[in-house]
Amino acid sequence: MPAGAPLGVGGIDFVPTELTLPPGSILVLYTDGLVEARCADIDQRLTQLLDVLSANSGLPLDGLSQAVVDGLAPAPDDDVALLLARICPPKPGSE
């Protein structure tokens, strides 16, 4: 899926997209301050993010978020916001 404009940017059209995520998936939303760093290639930083997420995906979300921040932004150049959500299977009878 191609990248679009960042959330919150006004005056730009966007197309809503729906995805079905399998149970156990982790949705990761973050600001650019997490992956952009001076003297660092953005593609390498994105790969590093994926590596940290993959290596620690079994942790509870608070531990996973700490691992991400520790691995990518222990002393960030910019503000960092990170939101993680684990997709859980529906409870029986709730469908």
The first five atom37 places (N, CA, C, CB, O) and aatype in JSON, in Angstrom:
{
  "aatype": [12, 14, 0, 7, 0, 14, 10, 7, 19, 7, 7, 9, 3, 13, 19, 14, 16, 6, 10, 16, 10, 14, 14, 7, 15, 9, 10, 19, 10, 18, 16, 3, 7, 10, 19, 6, 0, 1, 4, 0, 3, 9, 3, 5, 1, 10, 16, 5, 10, 10, 3, 19, 10, 15, 0, 2, 15, 7, 10, 14, 10, 3, 7, 10, 15, 5, 0, 19, 19, 3, 7, 10, 0, 14, 0, 14, 3, 3, 3, 19, 0, 10, 10, 10, 0, 1, 9, 4, 14, 14, 11, 14, 7, 15, 6],
  "atom_mask": [
    [1, 1, 1, 1, 1],
    [1, 1, 1, 1, 1],
    [1, 1, 1, 1, 1],
    [1, 1, 1, 0, 1],
    [1, 1, 1, 1, 1],
    [1, 1, 1, 1, 1],
    [1, 1, 1, 1, 1],
    [1, 1, 1, 0, 1],
    [1, 1, 1, 1, 1],
    [1, 1, 1, 0, 1],
    [1, 1, 1, 0, 1],
    [1, 1, 1, 1, 1],
    [1, 1, 1, 1, 1],
    [1, 1, 1, 1, 1],
    [1, 1, 1, 1, 1],
    [1, 1, 1, 1, 1],
    [1, 1, 1, 1, 1],
    [1, 1, 1, 1, 1],
    [1, 1, 1, 1, 1],
    [1, 1, 1, 1, 1],
    [1, 1, 1, 1, 1],
    [1, 1, 1, 1, 1],
    [1, 1, 1, 1, 1],
    [1, 1, 1, 0, 1],
    [1, 1, 1, 1, 1],
    [1, 1, 1, 1, 1],
    [1, 1, 1, 1, 1],
    [1, 1, 1, 1, 1],
    [1, 1, 1, 1, 1],
    [1, 1, 1, 1, 1],
    [1, 1, 1, 1, 1],
    [1, 1, 1, 1, 1],
    [1, 1, 1, 0, 1],
    [1, 1, 1, 1, 1],
    [1, 1, 1, 1, 1],
    [1, 1, 1, 1, 1],
    [1, 1, 1, 1, 1],
    [1, 1, 1, 1, 1],
    [1, 1, 1, 1, 1],
    [1, 1, 1, 1, 1],
    [1, 1, 1, 1, 1],
    [1, 1, 1, 1, 1],
    [1, 1, 1, 1, 1],
    [1, 1, 1, 1, 1],
    [1, 1, 1, 1, 1],
    [1, 1, 1, 1, 1],
    [1, 1, 1, 1, 1],
    [1, 1, 1, 1, 1],
    [1, 1, 1, 1, 1],
    [1, 1, 1, 1, 1],
    [1, 1, 1, 1, 1],
    [1, 1, 1, 1, 1],
    [1, 1, 1, 1, 1],
    [1, 1, 1, 1, 1],
    [1, 1, 1, 1, 1],
    [1, 1, 1, 1, 1],
    [1, 1, 1, 1, 1],
    [1, 1, 1, 0, 1],
    [1, 1, 1, 1, 1],
    [1, 1, 1, 1, 1],
    [1, 1, 1, 1, 1],
    [1, 1, 1, 1, 1],
    [1, 1, 1, 0, 1],
    [1, 1, 1, 1, 1],
    [1, 1, 1, 1, 1],
    [1, 1, 1, 1, 1],
    [1, 1, 1, 1, 1],
    [1, 1, 1, 1, 1],
    [1, 1, 1, 1, 1],
    [1, 1, 1, 1, 1],
    [1, 1, 1, 0, 1],
    [1, 1, 1, 1, 1],
    [1, 1, 1, 1, 1],
    [1, 1, 1, 1, 1],
    [1, 1, 1, 1, 1],
    [1, 1, 1, 1, 1],
    [1, 1, 1, 1, 1],
    [1, 1, 1, 1, 1],
    [1, 1, 1, 1, 1],
    [1, 1, 1, 1, 1],
    [1, 1, 1, 1, 1],
    [1, 1, 1, 1, 1],
    [1, 1, 1, 1, 1],
    [1, 1, 1, 1, 1],
    [1, 1, 1, 1, 1],
    [1, 1, 1, 1, 1],
    [1, 1, 1, 1, 1],
    [1, 1, 1, 1, 1],
    [1, 1, 1, 1, 1],
    [1, 1, 1, 1, 1],
    [1, 1, 1, 1, 1],
    [1, 1, 1, 1, 1],
    [1, 1, 1, 0, 1],
    [1, 1, 1, 1, 1],
    [1, 1, 1, 1, 1]
  ],
  "atom_positions": [
    [[0.85, -1.16, 0.0], [0.0, 0.0, 0.0], [0.91, 1.23, 0.0], [-0.98, -0.01, 1.22], [1.82, 1.32, 0.82]],
    [[0.67, 2.17, -0.91], [1.54, 3.35, -0.96], [1.32, 4.26, 0.25], [1.3, 4.13, -2.25], [0.21, 4.34, 0.79]],
    [[2.37, 4.93, 0.66], [2.28, 5.87, 1.78], [1.5, 7.09, 1.34], [3.69, 6.27, 2.29], [1.59, 7.51, 0.18]],
    [[0.76, 7.66, 2.24], [0.01, 8.88, 1.96], [0.54, 10.01, 2.82], [0.0, 0.0, 0.0], [1.58, 9.89, 3.46]],
    [[-0.19, 11.09, 2.83], [0.18, 12.24, 3.66], [0.04, 11.85, 5.13], [-0.7, 13.48, 3.32], [-0.81, 11.03, 5.47]],
    [[0.84, 12.44, 6.0], [0.71, 12.16, 7.43], [-0.66, 12.59, 7.94], [1.81, 12.88, 8.21], [-1.27, 13.53, 7.42]],
    [[-1.13, 11.89, 8.97], [-2.38, 12.28, 9.61], [-2.27, 13.7, 10.15], [-2.75, 11.3, 10.74], [-1.22, 14.09, 10.65]],
    [[-3.33, 14.45, 10.04], [-3.35, 15.8, 10.59], [-2.97, 16.87, 9.6], [0.0, 0.0, 0.0], [-3.13, 18.06, 9.89]],
    [[-2.47, 16.49, 8.43], [-2.13, 17.48, 7.41], [-3.43, 17.92, 6.75], [-1.11, 16.91, 6.35], [-4.16, 17.08, 6.23]],
    [[-3.71, 19.19, 6.76], [-4.96, 19.68, 6.2], [-4.88, 19.93, 4.71], [0.0, 0.0, 0.0], [-3.8, 20.09, 4.15]],
    [[-6.05, 19.98, 4.07], [-6.14, 20.34, 2.67], [-5.69, 19.27, 1.69], [0.0, 0.0, 0.0], [-5.51, 19.57, 0.51]],
    [[-5.51, 18.05, 2.15], [-5.08, 16.97, 1.27], [-6.13, 15.88, 1.3], [-3.68, 16.42, 1.7], [-6.54, 15.43, 2.37]],
    [[-6.57, 15.45, 0.12], [-7.54, 14.36, 0.04], [-6.85, 13.05, 0.39], [-8.17, 14.29, -1.37], [-5.67, 12.85, 0.11]],
    [[-7.61, 12.17, 0.99], [-7.1, 10.83, 1.26], [-8.22, 9.83, 1.04], [-6.53, 10.72, 2.7], [-9.41, 10.17, 1.08]],
    [[-7.83, 8.6, 0.81], [-8.78, 7.54, 0.58], [-8.75, 6.6, 1.79], [-8.47, 6.77, -0.75], [-7.7, 6.03, 2.1]],
    [[-9.89, 6.44, 2.46], [-9.91, 5.49, 3.57], [-9.62, 4.08, 3.06], [-11.29, 5.52, 4.3], [-10.03, 3.7, 1.96]],
    [[-8.91, 3.32, 3.86], [-8.56, 1.95, 3.5], [-8.93, 1.03, 4.65], [-7.05, 1.83, 3.16], [-8.67, 1.34, 5.81]],
    [[-9.54, -0.08, 4.32], [-9.87, -1.08, 5.33], [-8.99, -2.3, 5.12], [-11.38, -1.46, 5.28], [-8.82, -2.77, 4.0]],
    [[-8.45, -2.79, 6.21], [-7.62, -3.99, 6.18], [-8.15, -4.98, 7.21], [-6.13, -3.65, 6.45], [-8.61, -4.57, 8.27]],
    [[-8.08, -6.23, 6.9], [-8.39, -7.26, 7.87], [-7.07, -7.78, 8.41], [-9.26, -8.43, 7.25], [-6.24, -8.29, 7.67]],
    [[-6.89, -7.62, 9.71], [-5.65, -8.07, 10.33], [-5.91, -9.35, 11.09], [-5.07, -6.98, 11.28], [-6.89, -9.45, 11.82]],
    [[-5.05, -10.34, 10.92], [-5.26, -11.6, 11.62], [-5.04, -11.44, 13.13], [-4.34, -12.68, 11.07], [-4.26, -10.59, 13.56]],
    [[-5.73, -12.26, 13.94], [-5.51, -12.22, 15.38], [-4.03, -12.37, 15.7], [-6.32, -13.32, 16.08], [-3.32, -13.17, 15.1]],
    [[-3.58, -11.59, 16.66], [-2.18, -11.6, 17.06], [-1.36, -10.53, 16.37], [0.0, 0.0, 0.0], [-0.24, -10.25, 16.8]],
    [[-1.89, -9.94, 15.31], [-1.18, -8.85, 14.63], [-1.02, -7.67, 15.57], [-1.92, -8.41, 13.34], [-1.81, -7.49, 16.5]],
    [[0.0, -6.88, 15.32], [0.22, -5.67, 16.12], [0.18, -4.48, 15.17], [1.58, -5.73, 16.9], [0.96, -4.4, 14.23]],
    [[-0.73, -3.57, 15.45], [-0.84, -2.33, 14.7], [0.08, -1.32, 15.37], [-2.32, -1.81, 14.64], [-0.01, -1.11, 16.58]],
    [[0.97, -0.7, 14.59], [1.96, 0.23, 15.13], [1.77, 1.58, 14.45], [3.41, -0.3, 14.93], [1.91, 1.69, 13.23]],
    [[1.46, 2.59, 15.23], [1.35, 3.96, 14.75], [2.42, 4.77, 15.47], [-0.08, 4.56, 14.99], [2.61, 4.63, 16.67]],
    [[3.12, 5.64, 14.72], [4.22, 6.4, 15.32], [4.43, 7.69, 14.57], [5.51, 5.57, 15.34], [4.03, 7.83, 13.41]],
    [[5.07, 8.63, 15.24], [5.44, 9.88, 14.59], [6.83, 9.75, 13.98], [5.38, 11.06, 15.59], [7.58, 8.82, 14.29]],
    [[7.15, 10.7, 13.12], [8.44, 10.64, 12.43], [9.63, 10.74, 13.38], [8.53, 11.75, 11.41], [10.73, 10.31, 13.03]],
    [[9.43, 11.3, 14.55], [10.52, 11.42, 15.51], [11.09, 10.07, 15.94], [0.0, 0.0, 0.0], [12.22, 10.0, 16.41]],
    [[10.31, 9.0, 15.78], [10.79, 7.67, 16.15], [11.8, 7.14, 15.13], [9.63, 6.71, 16.27], [12.78, 6.5, 15.51]],
    [[11.56, 7.41, 13.86], [12.4, 6.79, 12.81], [13.34, 7.74, 12.1], [11.52, 6.15, 11.8], [14.25, 7.29, 11.4]],
    [[13.14, 9.03, 12.26], [14.07, 9.98, 11.64], [15.12, 10.39, 12.65], [13.31, 11.23, 11.1], [14.81, 10.74, 13.79]],
    [[16.36, 10.35, 12.22], [17.46, 10.75, 13.08], [18.54, 11.4, 12.22], [18.03, 9.53, 13.88], [18.73, 11.03, 11.06]],
    [[19.23, 12.35, 12.8], [20.33, 12.99, 12.06], [21.37, 11.94, 11.69], [20.97, 14.13, 12.9], [21.66, 11.04, 12.47]],
    [[21.9, 12.09, 10.51], [22.98, 11.21, 10.02], [22.56, 9.74, 9.95], [24.2, 11.34, 10.9], [23.41, 8.85, 10.08]],
    [[21.26, 9.47, 9.75], [20.81, 8.09, 9.64], [19.88, 7.97, 8.43], [20.08, 7.63, 10.93], [19.05, 8.84, 8.19]],
    [[20.04, 6.9, 7.69], [19.21, 6.64, 6.53], [17.83, 6.17, 6.99], [19.88, 5.58, 5.61], [17.73, 5.28, 7.83]],
    [[16.77, 6.78, 6.44], [15.41, 6.45, 6.88], [15.07, 4.99, 6.6], [14.4, 7.36, 6.18], [14.39, 4.36, 7.4]],
    [[15.53, 4.45, 5.48], [15.24, 3.04, 5.19], [15.89, 2.11, 6.2], [15.72, 2.69, 3.78], [15.3, 1.1, 6.59]],
    [[17.09, 2.44, 6.63], [17.75, 1.64, 7.67], [17.0, 1.74, 8.99], [19.22, 2.09, 7.86], [16.87, 0.75, 9.72]],
    [[16.5, 2.94, 9.29], [15.76, 3.13, 10.54], [14.43, 2.35, 10.52], [15.49, 4.63, 10.79], [14.03, 1.79, 11.53]],
    [[13.77, 2.33, 9.36], [12.52, 1.57, 9.25], [12.79, 0.07, 9.37], [11.83, 1.87, 7.91], [12.02, -0.65, 9.99]],
    [[13.9, -0.39, 8.79], [14.29, -1.79, 8.94], [14.59, -2.1, 10.4], [15.52, -2.11, 8.06], [14.21, -3.15, 10.91]],
    [[15.27, -1.18, 11.06], [15.57, -1.35, 12.49], [14.28, -1.45, 13.3], [16.45, -0.19, 13.01], [14.19, -2.28, 14.21]],
    [[13.29, -0.61, 12.97], [11.99, -0.68, 13.66], [11.37, -2.05, 13.48], [11.04, 0.42, 13.14], [10.91, -2.66, 14.45]],
    [[11.34, -2.55, 12.25], [10.77, -3.87, 12.0], [11.53, -4.96, 12.74], [10.78, -4.17, 10.5], [10.92, -5.89, 13.27]],
    [[12.84, -4.85, 12.79], [13.65, -5.84, 13.51], [13.32, -5.85, 15.0], [15.16, -5.55, 13.3], [13.16, -6.92, 15.6]],
    [[13.21, -4.67, 15.61], [12.89, -4.58, 17.04], [11.49, -5.13, 17.3], [13.0, -3.11, 17.55], [11.28, -5.86, 18.27]],
    [[10.54, -4.77, 16.44], [9.18, -5.28, 16.61], [9.13, -6.8, 16.48], [8.24, -4.64, 15.58], [8.48, -7.47, 17.29]],
    [[9.8, -7.34, 15.48], [9.82, -8.79, 15.27], [10.48, -9.53, 16.43], [10.54, -9.13, 13.96], [9.97, -10.56, 16.89]],
    [[11.59, -9.02, 16.89], [12.34, -9.68, 17.96], [11.61, -9.65, 19.3], [13.69, -9.04, 18.11], [11.87, -10.48, 20.17]],
    [[10.7, -8.7, 19.47], [10.05, -8.52, 20.77], [8.53, -8.65, 20.71], [10.42, -7.17, 21.33], [7.85, -8.24, 21.65]],
    [[7.99, -9.2, 19.63], [6.55, -9.22, 19.42], [5.78, -10.03, 20.47], [6.25, -9.78, 18.08], [4.58, -9.81, 20.65]],
    [[6.44, -10.93, 21.15], [5.77, -11.72, 22.18], [5.62, -11.02, 23.52], [0.0, 0.0, 0.0], [4.93, -11.52, 24.41]],
    [[6.26, -9.87, 23.67], [6.17, -9.13, 24.93], [4.79, -8.5, 25.09], [7.25, -8.05, 25.0], [4.1, -8.26, 24.1]],
    [[4.39, -8.22, 26.33], [3.2, -7.39, 26.51], [3.45, -6.03, 25.85], [2.85, -7.22, 28.04], [4.6, -5.63, 25.67]],
    [[2.38, -5.34, 25.48], [2.53, -4.1, 24.72], [3.37, -3.04, 25.42], [1.2, -3.54, 24.41], [4.1, -2.3, 24.76]],
    [[3.28, -2.96, 26.75], [4.11, -1.96, 27.43], [5.6, -2.3, 27.31], [3.72, -1.85, 28.92], [6.43, -1.4, 27.15]],
    [[5.94, -3.58, 27.38], [7.33, -4.0, 27.2], [7.79, -3.82, 25.76], [0.0, 0.0, 0.0], [8.93, -3.44, 25.51]],
    [[6.9, -4.1, 24.82], [7.23, -3.91, 23.41], [7.46, -2.44, 23.1], [6.11, -4.48, 22.51], [8.41, -2.1, 22.39]],
    [[6.61, -1.57, 23.61], [6.8, -0.14, 23.35], [8.11, 0.35, 23.96], [5.63, 0.67, 23.91], [8.79, 1.18, 23.37]],
    [[8.45, -0.15, 25.13], [9.72, 0.24, 25.75], [10.9, -0.25, 24.93], [9.82, -0.31, 27.18], [11.89, 0.46, 24.78]],
    [[10.81, -1.47, 24.41], [11.89, -2.01, 23.56], [12.05, -1.17, 22.29], [11.6, -3.48, 23.2], [13.18, -0.93, 21.85]],
    [[10.94, -0.73, 21.7], [11.0, 0.09, 20.5], [11.67, 1.43, 20.8], [9.59, 0.32, 19.92], [12.56, 1.85, 20.08]],
    [[11.23, 2.09, 21.87], [11.81, 3.39, 22.22], [13.29, 3.23, 22.58], [11.03, 4.04, 23.4], [14.12, 4.03, 22.14]],
    [[13.62, 2.23, 23.38], [15.01, 2.0, 23.75], [15.87, 1.7, 22.52], [15.12, 0.85, 24.76], [17.02, 2.14, 22.44]],
    [[15.32, 0.95, 21.56], [16.08, 0.55, 20.39], [16.24, 1.64, 19.35], [0.0, 0.0, 0.0], [17.23, 1.67, 18.63]],
    [[15.26, 2.53, 19.27], [15.3, 3.53, 18.2], [15.44, 4.96, 18.68], [14.07, 3.42, 17.38], [16.0, 5.79, 17.96]],
    [[14.97, 5.26, 19.85], [14.95, 6.66, 20.26], [15.29, 6.86, 21.73], [13.61, 7.26, 19.98], [14.53, 7.51, 22.45]],
    [[16.43, 6.31, 22.2], [16.76, 6.52, 23.61], [17.04, 7.99, 23.93], [17.97, 5.69, 23.99], [16.84, 8.42, 25.06]],
    [[17.51, 8.76, 22.94], [17.75, 10.2, 23.08], [17.32, 10.86, 21.77], [19.28, 10.52, 23.41], [18.16, 11.26, 20.96]],
    [[15.99, 10.97, 21.55], [15.5, 11.42, 20.24], [15.84, 12.87, 19.93], [14.02, 11.24, 20.18], [16.0, 13.71, 20.82]],
    [[15.96, 13.15, 18.61], [16.18, 14.52, 18.13], [14.86, 15.29, 18.05], [16.86, 14.49, 16.76], [14.88, 16.52, 17.97]],
    [[13.74, 14.59, 18.08], [12.42, 15.18, 17.87], [11.45, 14.5, 18.84], [11.95, 15.01, 16.39], [11.8, 13.53, 19.5]],
    [[10.23, 15.04, 18.9], [9.23, 14.39, 19.75], [8.86, 13.04, 19.16], [7.97, 15.28, 19.89], [8.92, 12.84, 17.95]],
    [[8.49, 12.11, 20.04], [8.16, 10.76, 19.63], [6.82, 10.38, 20.25], [9.28, 9.75, 20.05], [6.61, 10.54, 21.45]],
    [[5.92, 9.89, 19.4], [4.67, 9.31, 19.87], [4.57, 7.91, 19.29], [3.42, 10.19, 19.47], [4.9, 7.7, 18.12]],
    [[4.12, 6.97, 20.09], [4.05, 5.58, 19.68], [2.77, 4.99, 20.23], [5.3, 4.77, 20.16], [2.48, 5.12, 21.42]],
    [[2.0, 4.34, 19.37], [0.76, 3.67, 19.78], [0.79, 2.26, 19.23], [-0.5, 4.44, 19.29], [0.95, 2.06, 18.03]],
    [[0.63, 1.28, 20.12], [0.61, -0.12, 19.71], [-0.75, -0.71, 20.09], [1.77, -0.93, 20.39], [-1.29, -0.42, 21.16]],
    [[-1.29, -1.53, 19.21], [-2.55, -2.24, 19.49], [-2.41, -3.66, 18.98], [-3.78, -1.52, 18.83], [-2.08, -3.89, 17.81]],
    [[-2.68, -4.62, 19.86], [-2.63, -6.03, 19.45], [-4.05, -6.45, 19.07], [-2.06, -6.95, 20.61], [-5.0, -6.23, 19.82]],
    [[-4.17, -7.03, 17.9], [-5.47, -7.47, 17.4], [-5.81, -8.81, 18.05], [-5.45, -7.57, 15.84], [-5.11, -9.81, 17.86]],
    [[-6.89, -8.83, 18.81], [-7.31, -10.04, 19.51], [-8.45, -10.7, 18.75], [-7.74, -9.71, 20.97], [-9.22, -10.02, 18.06]],
    [[-8.58, -12.02, 18.86], [-9.7, -12.68, 18.2], [-11.01, -12.26, 18.86], [-9.53, -14.22, 18.25], [-11.03, -11.95, 20.05]],
    [[-12.1, -12.25, 18.11], [-13.38, -11.91, 18.73], [-13.77, -12.94, 19.78], [-14.48, -11.8, 17.66], [-13.44, -14.12, 19.67]],
    [[-14.45, -12.47, 20.8], [-14.92, -13.38, 21.84], [-16.11, -14.17, 21.3], [-15.32, -12.59, 23.13], [-16.92, -13.64, 20.54]],
    [[-16.23, -15.44, 21.68], [-17.35, -16.25, 21.19], [-18.69, -15.55, 21.48], [-17.33, -17.66, 21.84], [-18.91, -15.05, 22.59]],
    [[-19.55, -15.52, 20.49], [-20.87, -14.93, 20.65], [-20.91, -13.43, 20.44], [0.0, 0.0, 0.0], [-21.99, -12.83, 20.53]],
    [[-19.77, -12.78, 20.16], [-19.76, -11.32, 19.99], [-19.81, -10.92, 18.53], [-18.52, -10.71, 20.64], [-19.77, -9.73, 18.22]],
    [[-19.9, -11.87, 17.63], [-19.9, -11.55, 16.21], [-21.28, -11.25, 15.71], [-19.31, -12.67, 15.41], [-21.46, -10.96, 14.53]]
  ]
}
